């Protein structure tokens, strides 16, 4: 078979295309299995994948949906800085966490980029991005709720070479080790990222050796075109027009706020335009997000609306346009604080979600907990007298939709398919005891289909001198219900002192002191409801009450169902429910 025939062989193009996707998956598993920090190997707070030589995303193995698209920006910043002939060489690895450019998120999310060469020609990049437990800064865990500029938040890596033609920049490694509180964890994760990059490089070069570079390049074009075609096909099915939504971000962690944000979503035959202009300017506290982060958030909801099962590549996102004002809370510029950027970034996704849910209810449900509900808990382990650090997100309730109740105890849209640190790992590695881990059955989010439950997770300090920092957005502005469904409950946390005193509830708090016996009680939101609660079938209301999701009083007052408080059998309906049913029949 000649080279020309191979290029035109659709089967070969598909095989190579699927091989590229498999490389992304192998890179993902390599990083997960070799990392040092629970937030990577347990929570999966990272992403890895390949781009072409222009920085166009080809494949991405993803734990965190909020990183969709950030690898592209990392590579493109690398090309801007080192794009001249001969500046990038085999064996180079760049390190980058610049939030306002390629880094995109906050300093804790450290990215590595490796150019891939075949027979001396730059053909692709392998890249990954992972949350380091520590990058220095004024607070343990590096992210905090009361920083006012980027310089307080840790080490900045402005796209510099970690490896130069395969030679380690030891001076840079020494600087990292001297500036982070847990150098073994941070450097261990760095080496895991290096291993994943080299895995991607090896596999991509093997692909070029097996099929020829030209065939692989043709397959890349095929992959990107195919992604674009699938996206356009799905956009054609959506309602056309302009759809708007607005909301408020609670505060910036420093007492300022709330902050108005808005979007106009315009859908045409071949474009999906999200215009955030008119949203609040960037603020003093660390809830600002960069344009890169906004784009990644919008990409997530764009996939949910068009084709949730689609493997991601830059072709898929060619019809998507994202617009924001300069120096807005959605497009912050240096030196704005960004360490809890996700509190705003996720509003980017949620606003599009809220605007489109009424017109595509088969794809989008009611509002969910939205916030990452991040927690940093630090102190001295009582058994080892060594410092420990918990850095983790929290799960909560998702909204109900047309025909289904909301999911309970799930991570927010920005975290995607990630995981909690298991109770056993937390109690072994850290100086705490997990007092409670249960569903939060507050009965909020009522509807014909009810919102999913949040959770209660409580940590008891086992030593003196601990501190907790947490950011629970949607503390003041609740997960929204629609089509008659009620709003959900708020995210919040309290501190129960050993003497019984209670501090809170809080939405954000930095470095709250804890001593032995004090309990941090974290409570996440119940999702919004869908449809009029008076239309929920009586047998479902009875089942909810019997299983503790709602009380007998809530069954009567919200759903109009009178239950026997002992057997939970239906004894009747309220006049309000009778009236509603009569009006419905009329």
C-alpha positions, -999 to +999 in steps of 0.1 A: +000+000+000+014+034-010+016+063+014-010+081-007-035+052-003-028+051+034-037+088+037-071+081+021-079+050+041-107+060+064-101+030+086-065+039+093-075+075+100-100+062+126-075+039+142-050+066+146-076+090+159-087+065+185-050+059+194-046+096+201-075+094+225-060+064+242-027+082+246-045+109+266-061+082+288-027+065+294-012+099+304-040+104+328-035+071+346+002+075+347-001+107+366-028+094+390-007+063+399+026+080+405+015+112+423+022+119+460-008+140+470-043+126+479-059+156+460-044+141+429-044+103+433-077+102+453-096+133+443-082+133+407-078+171+406-058+172+373-060+169+336-036+156+309-036+153+271-021+162+237-023+192+214-011+195+179+019+217+170-003+248+169-017+241+204-051+228+193-064+203+218-065+167+205-074+146+235-077+152+272-079+127+301-099+147+327-107+144+363-117+181+367-141+194+341-130+230+350-097+222+332-113+216+298-095+239+275-067+251+298-042+228+283-047+246+250-040+280+266-009+266+283+006+254+250-003+285+231+014+306+257+045+284+253+044+290+216+041+327+221+072+328+243+093+301+227+078+299+192+108+311+172+128+285+152+151+265+175+139+278+208+120+246+217+141+214+216+136+177+222+137+171+260+124+205+270+097+207+296+081+241+305+064+249+338+035+274+339+008+285+364+003+321+353-034+327+360-038+356+336-025+337+306-019+300+299-023+289+335-058+302+337-069+291+372-049+297+403-013+293+413-019+259+430-028+244+395+007+238+380+010+230+344+038+213+325+042+213+287+065+192+266+072+196+229+072+164+209+095+160+179+097+134+152+127+133+130+137+168+141+103+184+134+079+197+161+047+177+156+027+179+189+028+187+226+020+167+257+006+187+286-009+183+320-021+204+348-024+193+385-033+208+418-002+209+440-010+206+477+014+236+482+030+263+461+039+286+490+021+319+498+009+334+530-015+305+539-011+267+543-025+251+512-017+283+492-053+292+483-072+314+508-102+336+511-086+369+521-057+375+497-058+409+479-031+404+452-014+375+434+019+379+453+003+366+485-009+334+468+024+315+462+051+309+436+045+321+401+059+301+371+057+324+341+063+297+314+100+288+321+120+258+313+120+231+340+141+209+316+163+222+289+171+195+263+165+169+290+187+186+316+168+194+349+169+231+360+180+222+395+181+258+406+144+261+399+137+229+418+157+242+448+136+274+448+104+254+448+117+232+477+126+263+497+093+280+492+066+253+498+056+239+531+055+203+519+083+199+493+081+161+492+045+163+481+049+192+456+081+178+440+067+143+440+037+155+421+060+174+397+079+142+389+046+124+384+036+150+358+070+146+341+064+109+339+030+114+323+044+139+297+071+115+287+045+087+284+026+109+259+058+118+240+068+081+237+034+070+225+030+098+200+064+091+185+056+054+183+024+063+164+044+084+139+069+055+135+042+030+129+019+049+105+041+077+092+041+113+103+019+124+074-008+099+082-008+110+118-012+146+107-041+137+084-057+119+114-053+150+135-071+171+109-098+143+106-102+144+144-107+181+146-130+183+116-150+154+130-154+172+163-165+204+146-191+185+125-206+168+155-209+201+173-226+219+144-250+189+140-261+193+176-263+231+175-287+228+145-311+210+169-311+237+195-337+266+196-324+297+179-324+331+195-309+351+224-314+339+259-305+358+290-297+352+327-283+371+356-273+363+392-252+375+421-219+363+435-220+364+473-189+383+482-152+385+477-141+370+510-133+405+524-169+417+530-174+433+496-204+423+475-227+410+462-215+413+426-239+413+397-231+390+368-250+383+336-249+366+302-266+367+268-265+334+249-271+337+212-276+305+192-275+306+154-272+278+128-234+277+132-225+297+163-230+295+201-221+329+215-219+336+252-216+373+260-208+382+296-203+419+291-219+441+317-208+419+346-191+434+376-154+446+373-127+426+390-127+429+428-103+432+457-107+396+471-096+364+455-128+353+437-117+369+404-113+345+375-093+349+343-107+348+308-090+314+303-110+300+333-142+315+320-137+298+286-131+265+303-163+268+323-184+277+293-169+248+274-182+225+301-218+236+298-215+239+260-207+201+260-236+194+283-260+213+260-248+198+227-231+164+231-222+153+267-206+121+256-183+137+230-145+133+235-131+168+238-109+184+212-106+219+199-127+211+168-157+205+191-154+241+203-149+259+170-185+271+170-182+285+205-175+322+211-170+337+246-170+375+252-162+394+284-152+429+293-115+435+301-107+436+338-140+422+347-146+396+375-148+371+346-116+384+329-092+395+357-058+410+350-026+412+370-022+416+399-058+406+409-061+380+436-075+347+421-069+319+446-106+311+449-113+318+412-137+289+410-164+308+429-167+331+399-156+307+371-185+284+379-210+312+376-199+314+340-212+279+334-242+284+357-254+316+339-254+298+305-271+268+322-298+291+338-304+309+305-309+277+285-326+253+310-361+265+302-356+259+265-337+226+266-351+209+298-342+175+283-305+184+287-304+208+316-319+205+351-324+231+379-295+247+398-271+228+419-246+235+448-223+252+422-195+259+446-164+236+449-170+242+487-132+239+492-116+233+526-081+236+538-074+222+573-039+222+587-021+215+620+001+190+637-006+153+637-011+141+673+007+107+666+037+119+646+041+155+656+045+162+619+025+189+601-005+178+580-026+195+554-061+186+541-070+203+508-103+190+493-136+198+477-170+189+490-200+171+474-236+184+474-270+183+458-278+187+421-310+201+407-341+182+396-351+180+360-379+171+337-387+136+348-361+130+375-352+140+410-318+156+416-287+136+424-275+136+460-239+140+472-222+148+439-194+172+431-202+205+413-199+210+376-164+223+379-151+193+397-166+167+374-159+130+381-136+135+410-138+120+445-136+127+482-106+118+503-119+086+519-127+087+556-100+060+563-073+080+544-083+113+561-082+098+596-049+080+590-030+108+572-044+138+591-049+149+627-087+148+626-116+124+633-145+123+609-175+127+632-202+126+606-206+120+569-243+120+560-269+134+536-283+168+545-321+162+546-334+197+550-363+193+526-353+222+504-356+222+466-392+210+466-409+203+433-428+178+413-392+165+411-372+174+441-336+186+443-309+162+454-295+163+490-264+180+501-242+164+527-229+170+562-192+163+568-178+170+602-141+170+613-131+169+649-096+183+657-074+158+675-047+184+684-044+220+694-033+248+671-051+237+639-067+261+615-094+258+589-100+279+558-131+273+536-150+289+508-187+279+504-202+300+476-239+301+470-242+310+507-265+339+501-279+333+467-295+298+465-295+271+438-323+280+416-354+260+409-375+264+377-408+256+361-425+261+395-398+243+415-385+258+447-349+270+453-325+247+471-307+255+504-274+273+509-238+261+514-225+269+549-203+257+577-201+262+614-174+257+641-186+238+672-162+245+700-154+218+725-173+238+752-204+238+730-201+273+716-210+277+679-194+301+655-210+308+622-227+299+599-200+311+575-198+312+537-161+321+537-135+321+565-097+322+566-075+304+592-102+300+619-083+286+649-092+251+662-081+233+693-085+196+703-122+187+704-134+215+682-156+203+653-158+218+618-193+210+605-195+214+567-230+215+551-235+217+514-266+228+495-297+209+484-303+214+446-332+233+431-366+217+424-384+213+391-422+217+387-449+225+412-445+205+444-483+200+446-480+178+415-456+154+431-473+120+433-486+112+468-467+078+469-434+096+462-440+121+490-448+093+514-416+075+503-395+107+508-409+111+543-405+075+553-368+076+542-361+109+560-357+132+529-385+154+541-405+157+573-441+149+578-447+186+583-430+194+550-451+168+532-482+186+545-471+222+541-451+221+509-465+190+490-501+191+503-500+154+515-512+145+550-493+115+563-496+093+594-466+103+614-460+067+625-467+046+594-461+073+568-493+062+550-513+088+531-543+100+551-554+128+529-545+160+510-547+196+520-572+221+504-543+238+487-534+206+468-571+199+460-574+234+445-543+229+425-555+196+411-589+211+403-573+240+384-550+216+365-580+195+354-599+227+344 
